[in-house]
Amino acid sequence: MAEKSGATFGELYKAKSITDADLDAAIDANFADPTTPWS
């Protein structure tokens, strides 16, 4: 995954800095435990 830059997932995705798989993994992780912070 892209290094921490302060950009949102959407911005990173549009810039092609993260892949569909990266975004899917982040969403799946949030659904699995929505109390975990996104950082």
Beta strands, then each sheet from edge to edge (+ up, - down):
end
